[in-house]
Amino acid sequence: MASPRPLLDVGRLDRPDTIVASAPFRFLVARGQLDDARRHALLADFPHYGSAGFFPYEPADCGPAVRALVEEVRSPAFAEALGHRLGIAGLGERPTLVTLCDSLNRRHGTLHTDSRSKIATALLYFSETWPHGSAGCLRFLAHGGDIEAMVAPEIPPLYGTLVAFVRADNSWHGHLPYEGQRRVLQVAWLTSEDELRRKQKRGTFSRWLKKLAGGLDRRLGAGRGINPRRY
């Protein structure tokens, strides 16, 4: 019996419209990365958390198509393919942390660089359409002082779009305030197993806290301006 076709074929990373940049930090934007024939299954199997923000991957939250996709993004083959295009040797040997997001509130997306525990991060989007203009569209930035200081066109979170970047002290990114459904799978390659355990423990606590105080989190984010930043 033939093996099923992969959901995320690394050969698609070399599409003609893929953007690979080295300055001001290394990043990649690749569209059309998910098998369109599996779109319905992936959307049906995506978790519904009932609270905004990113949650640590738990197989019980997801249907079989999303579980299969998580196995692909955690594979050394995918990490090495991405690392090759981002100039990172041995990325497939690094521990991985997968988180998923079903929706955001306005507090999310403030300008930041990611923590030093991350070597690289990839984001894979699932929205079938995006009628919200610039709100919620990822931006890679020249610095952390102005969300309009884009170094590439902003990225709508459309189905099959993959973005990835190398964490650096100047790897500024974020998006304009948005509240509502915005489905994302995030995979981060970390510096050590200790960092993975720490983030997993923190994620478990954060999951409980978000479910308990999601309404408060939403109210705190309601007054967010467009340029706040965090490190």
C-alpha positions as a Markdown table, in Angstrom:
| # | Residue | x | y | z |
|---|---|---|---|---|
| 1 | Met | 0.0 | 0.0 | 0.0 |
| 2 | Ala | 1.4 | 3.4 | -1.0 |
| 3 | Ser | 2.2 | 5.9 | 1.7 |
| 4 | Pro | -0.1 | 8.9 | 1.9 |
| 5 | Arg | 1.0 | 12.0 | 0.1 |
| 6 | Pro | 2.6 | 14.4 | 2.6 |
| 7 | Leu | 0.5 | 17.4 | 3.8 |
| 8 | Leu | 3.6 | 19.6 | 3.7 |
| 9 | Asp | 5.9 | 18.8 | 0.8 |
| 10 | Val | 9.3 | 20.5 | 1.3 |
| 11 | Gly | 9.7 | 20.7 | -2.4 |
| 12 | Arg | 7.1 | 23.4 | -2.4 |
| 13 | Leu | 9.5 | 25.7 | -0.5 |
| 14 | Asp | 11.2 | 26.3 | -3.9 |
| 15 | Arg | 8.2 | 27.8 | -5.6 |
| 16 | Pro | 9.0 | 30.8 | -7.7 |
| 17 | Asp | 7.1 | 33.2 | -5.5 |
| 18 | Thr | 8.9 | 32.1 | -2.3 |
| 19 | Ile | 10.7 | 35.0 | -0.6 |
| 20 | Val | 14.0 | 34.3 | 1.2 |
| 21 | Ala | 15.7 | 37.3 | 2.8 |
| 22 | Ser | 19.0 | 37.7 | 4.7 |
| 23 | Ala | 18.6 | 41.2 | 6.0 |
| 24 | Pro | 17.8 | 42.8 | 8.4 |
| 25 | Phe | 17.5 | 39.2 | 9.6 |
| 26 | Arg | 16.9 | 35.9 | 7.9 |
| 27 | Phe | 13.4 | 35.0 | 7.0 |
| 28 | Leu | 11.3 | 33.1 | 4.5 |
| 29 | Val | 7.7 | 33.5 | 3.2 |
| 30 | Ala | 6.4 | 30.6 | 1.2 |
| 31 | Arg | 2.8 | 30.4 | -0.1 |
| 32 | Gly | 0.8 | 27.3 | -1.2 |
| 33 | Gln | 2.7 | 25.0 | 1.2 |
| 34 | Leu | -0.3 | 22.8 | 2.2 |
| 35 | Asp | -2.0 | 20.1 | 0.1 |
| 36 | Asp | -5.1 | 21.8 | -1.2 |
| 37 | Ala | -6.9 | 18.5 | -1.5 |
| 38 | Arg | -6.6 | 18.0 | 2.3 |
| 39 | Arg | -7.9 | 21.5 | 3.1 |
| 40 | His | -11.3 | 20.4 | 4.4 |
| 41 | Ala | -9.8 | 17.7 | 6.6 |
| 42 | Leu | -7.3 | 20.0 | 8.1 |
| 43 | Leu | -9.8 | 22.7 | 8.9 |
| 44 | Ala | -12.3 | 20.2 | 10.3 |
| 45 | Asp | -9.6 | 18.7 | 12.5 |
| 46 | Phe | -8.2 | 22.0 | 13.8 |
| 47 | Pro | -8.7 | 22.5 | 17.6 |
| 48 | His | -11.2 | 24.8 | 19.1 |
| 49 | Tyr | -9.9 | 26.2 | 22.4 |
| 50 | Gly | -12.6 | 28.6 | 23.4 |
| 51 | Ser | -9.9 | 31.1 | 24.4 |
| 52 | Ala | -7.6 | 33.4 | 22.5 |
| 53 | Gly | -3.8 | 32.8 | 22.1 |
| 54 | Phe | -1.4 | 30.0 | 21.5 |
| 55 | Phe | -1.8 | 26.6 | 23.3 |
| 56 | Pro | 0.7 | 23.8 | 23.5 |
| 57 | Tyr | -0.1 | 20.9 | 21.2 |
| 58 | Glu | -2.0 | 18.0 | 22.7 |
| 59 | Pro | -3.0 | 15.2 | 20.3 |
| 60 | Ala | -6.4 | 14.9 | 22.0 |
| 61 | Asp | -7.3 | 18.4 | 21.0 |
| 62 | Cys | -6.9 | 17.7 | 17.3 |
| 63 | Gly | -8.3 | 15.5 | 14.6 |
| 64 | Pro | -6.2 | 13.0 | 12.6 |
| 65 | Ala | -5.2 | 15.4 | 9.8 |
| 66 | Val | -3.8 | 18.0 | 12.1 |
| 67 | Arg | -2.0 | 15.3 | 14.2 |
| 68 | Ala | -0.4 | 14.0 | 11.0 |
| 69 | Leu | 0.7 | 17.6 | 10.1 |
| 70 | Val | 2.3 | 18.1 | 13.5 |
| 71 | Glu | 4.3 | 14.9 | 13.0 |
| 72 | Glu | 5.5 | 16.4 | 9.6 |
| 73 | Val | 6.6 | 19.8 | 11.0 |
| 74 | Arg | 8.4 | 18.1 | 13.9 |
| 75 | Ser | 10.3 | 15.8 | 11.6 |
| 76 | Pro | 14.1 | 16.2 | 11.1 |
| 77 | Ala | 13.6 | 16.2 | 7.4 |
| 78 | Phe | 11.3 | 19.3 | 7.5 |
| 79 | Ala | 13.7 | 21.1 | 9.9 |
| 80 | Glu | 16.7 | 20.4 | 7.8 |
| 81 | Ala | 14.9 | 21.6 | 4.6 |
| 82 | Leu | 13.9 | 24.8 | 6.4 |
| 83 | Gly | 17.3 | 25.2 | 8.0 |
| 84 | His | 19.1 | 24.9 | 4.7 |
| 85 | Arg | 17.1 | 27.8 | 3.3 |
| 86 | Leu | 17.6 | 29.9 | 6.4 |
| 87 | Gly | 21.3 | 29.1 | 6.8 |
| 88 | Ile | 21.0 | 27.1 | 10.0 |
| 89 | Ala | 23.0 | 23.8 | 10.1 |
| 90 | Gly | 21.7 | 20.9 | 12.2 |
| 91 | Leu | 18.2 | 22.3 | 12.8 |
| 92 | Gly | 16.8 | 18.8 | 12.7 |
| 93 | Glu | 18.8 | 17.9 | 15.8 |
| 94 | Arg | 17.1 | 20.6 | 17.9 |
| 95 | Pro | 14.1 | 20.1 | 20.2 |
| 96 | Thr | 10.8 | 21.4 | 18.9 |
| 97 | Leu | 7.9 | 23.0 | 20.5 |
| 98 | Val | 4.5 | 23.1 | 18.7 |
| 99 | Thr | 1.7 | 25.4 | 19.7 |
| 100 | Leu | -1.6 | 26.2 | 18.0 |
| 101 | Cys | -3.9 | 29.2 | 17.9 |
| 102 | Asp | -7.6 | 29.3 | 17.0 |
| 103 | Ser | -8.3 | 32.9 | 17.8 |
| 104 | Leu | -6.7 | 36.2 | 19.0 |
| 105 | Asn | -7.7 | 39.2 | 20.9 |
| 106 | Arg | -6.2 | 42.7 | 20.4 |
| 107 | Arg | -3.5 | 42.1 | 23.0 |
| 108 | His | -1.7 | 39.7 | 20.7 |
| 109 | Gly | 0.8 | 40.5 | 18.0 |
| 110 | Thr | 2.7 | 43.3 | 19.8 |
| 111 | Leu | 6.1 | 43.9 | 18.3 |
| 112 | His | 8.8 | 41.5 | 19.6 |
| 113 | Thr | 11.9 | 39.6 | 18.6 |
| 114 | Asp | 11.2 | 36.2 | 20.3 |
| 115 | Ser | 13.1 | 34.9 | 23.3 |
| 116 | Arg | 16.8 | 33.8 | 23.1 |
| 117 | Ser | 15.7 | 30.3 | 23.8 |
| 118 | Lys | 14.4 | 30.0 | 20.2 |
| 119 | Ile | 16.7 | 29.3 | 17.3 |
| 120 | Ala | 14.1 | 29.6 | 14.6 |
| 121 | Thr | 10.3 | 29.8 | 14.4 |
| 122 | Ala | 7.9 | 28.8 | 11.6 |
| 123 | Leu | 4.2 | 29.8 | 11.4 |
| 124 | Leu | 1.7 | 28.0 | 9.2 |
| 125 | Tyr | -1.6 | 29.6 | 8.5 |
| 126 | Phe | -5.1 | 28.2 | 7.9 |
| 127 | Ser | -7.6 | 31.0 | 7.1 |
| 128 | Glu | -9.6 | 30.4 | 3.9 |
| 129 | Thr | -10.1 | 34.1 | 3.3 |
| 130 | Trp | -8.9 | 37.2 | 5.0 |
| 131 | Pro | -11.4 | 40.1 | 4.6 |
| 132 | His | -10.0 | 42.1 | 7.5 |
| 133 | Gly | -7.5 | 44.3 | 5.6 |
| 134 | Ser | -4.1 | 44.7 | 7.4 |
| 135 | Ala | -5.4 | 43.7 | 10.8 |
| 136 | Gly | -3.8 | 40.5 | 11.9 |
| 137 | Cys | -1.3 | 40.3 | 8.9 |
| 138 | Leu | 2.2 | 39.5 | 10.0 |
| 139 | Arg | 4.9 | 42.1 | 9.4 |
| 140 | Phe | 8.6 | 41.7 | 9.5 |
| 141 | Leu | 10.2 | 45.0 | 10.6 |
| 142 | Ala | 13.4 | 47.0 | 10.3 |
| 143 | His | 13.2 | 47.9 | 14.0 |
| 144 | Gly | 10.9 | 47.7 | 17.0 |
| 145 | Gly | 9.8 | 51.3 | 17.1 |
| 146 | Asp | 7.3 | 51.5 | 14.2 |
| 147 | Ile | 4.9 | 48.8 | 12.9 |
| 148 | Glu | 5.0 | 50.5 | 9.6 |
| 149 | Ala | 8.7 | 49.9 | 9.1 |
| 150 | Met | 8.1 | 46.8 | 7.0 |
| 151 | Val | 11.0 | 45.1 | 5.2 |
| 152 | Ala | 8.7 | 42.9 | 3.1 |
| 153 | Pro | 5.0 | 43.0 | 2.2 |
| 154 | Glu | 2.7 | 42.2 | 5.1 |
| 155 | Ile | 1.5 | 38.5 | 5.2 |
| 156 | Pro | -2.2 | 37.7 | 5.3 |
| 157 | Pro | -2.7 | 34.4 | 7.3 |
| 158 | Leu | -4.1 | 32.5 | 4.4 |
| 159 | Tyr | -4.3 | 28.7 | 4.1 |
| 160 | Gly | -1.0 | 27.2 | 3.2 |
| 161 | Thr | 1.2 | 30.2 | 3.8 |
| 162 | Leu | 4.3 | 29.4 | 5.7 |
| 163 | Val | 6.6 | 32.0 | 7.2 |
| 164 | Ala | 9.9 | 31.2 | 9.1 |
| 165 | Phe | 12.7 | 33.3 | 10.5 |
| 166 | Val | 15.9 | 33.0 | 12.5 |
| 167 | Arg | 15.7 | 34.5 | 16.0 |
| 168 | Ala | 18.0 | 37.5 | 16.4 |
| 169 | Asp | 18.2 | 40.6 | 18.6 |
| 170 | Asn | 16.7 | 42.5 | 15.6 |
| 171 | Ser | 14.1 | 39.9 | 14.4 |
| 172 | Trp | 11.3 | 42.3 | 15.0 |
| 173 | His | 7.8 | 41.2 | 13.9 |
| 174 | Gly | 4.2 | 41.6 | 14.9 |
| 175 | His | 0.8 | 42.7 | 13.4 |
| 176 | Leu | -1.9 | 45.3 | 13.8 |
| 177 | Pro | -4.5 | 44.6 | 16.5 |
| 178 | Tyr | -7.1 | 42.0 | 15.5 |
| 179 | Glu | -9.7 | 40.1 | 17.4 |
| 180 | Gly | -11.4 | 37.0 | 16.1 |
| 181 | Gln | -10.6 | 33.6 | 14.5 |
| 182 | Arg | -7.0 | 33.3 | 13.1 |
| 183 | Arg | -5.8 | 29.8 | 12.9 |
| 184 | Val | -2.1 | 29.2 | 13.1 |
| 185 | Leu | 0.3 | 26.3 | 13.8 |
| 186 | Gln | 3.6 | 27.4 | 15.2 |
| 187 | Val | 6.8 | 25.3 | 15.6 |
| 188 | Ala | 9.8 | 26.6 | 17.4 |
| 189 | Trp | 13.3 | 25.0 | 17.4 |
| 190 | Leu | 14.9 | 25.6 | 20.8 |
| 191 | Thr | 18.4 | 25.8 | 22.2 |
| 192 | Ser | 18.1 | 22.9 | 24.6 |
| 193 | Glu | 15.9 | 20.2 | 26.1 |
| 194 | Asp | 15.8 | 22.2 | 29.4 |
| 195 | Glu | 14.2 | 25.1 | 27.6 |
| 196 | Leu | 11.7 | 22.7 | 26.0 |
| 197 | Arg | 10.7 | 21.3 | 29.4 |
| 198 | Arg | 10.4 | 24.9 | 30.8 |
| 199 | Lys | 8.2 | 26.1 | 28.0 |
| 200 | Gln | 6.0 | 23.0 | 28.2 |
| 201 | Lys | 5.5 | 23.5 | 31.9 |
| 202 | Arg | 4.8 | 27.2 | 31.4 |
| 203 | Gly | 2.4 | 26.3 | 28.5 |
| 204 | Thr | 0.4 | 23.9 | 30.7 |
| 205 | Phe | -0.1 | 26.6 | 33.3 |
| 206 | Ser | -0.9 | 29.3 | 30.7 |
| 207 | Arg | -3.5 | 27.0 | 29.2 |
| 208 | Trp | -5.3 | 26.8 | 32.5 |
| 209 | Leu | -5.0 | 30.5 | 33.2 |
| 210 | Lys | -6.3 | 31.5 | 29.7 |
| 211 | Lys | -9.4 | 29.3 | 30.2 |
| 212 | Leu | -9.9 | 30.8 | 33.7 |
| 213 | Ala | -9.3 | 34.5 | 32.8 |
| 214 | Gly | -9.9 | 34.7 | 29.1 |
| 215 | Gly | -12.4 | 37.5 | 29.5 |
| 216 | Leu | -10.0 | 39.6 | 31.6 |
| 217 | Asp | -7.3 | 39.1 | 29.0 |
| 218 | Arg | -9.7 | 40.3 | 26.3 |
| 219 | Arg | -10.5 | 43.5 | 28.3 |
| 220 | Leu | -6.8 | 44.2 | 28.9 |
| 221 | Gly | -6.1 | 44.0 | 25.2 |
| 222 | Ala | -9.0 | 46.2 | 24.2 |
| 223 | Gly | -7.1 | 49.5 | 24.5 |
| 224 | Arg | -3.9 | 48.4 | 22.7 |
| 225 | Gly | -2.4 | 50.9 | 20.4 |
| 226 | Ile | -0.6 | 49.9 | 17.2 |
| 227 | Asn | 3.0 | 50.3 | 18.3 |
| 228 | Pro | 3.5 | 48.7 | 21.7 |
| 229 | Arg | 6.4 | 46.3 | 21.9 |
| 230 | Arg | 7.7 | 43.6 | 24.1 |
| 231 | Tyr | 10.9 | 41.7 | 24.2 |
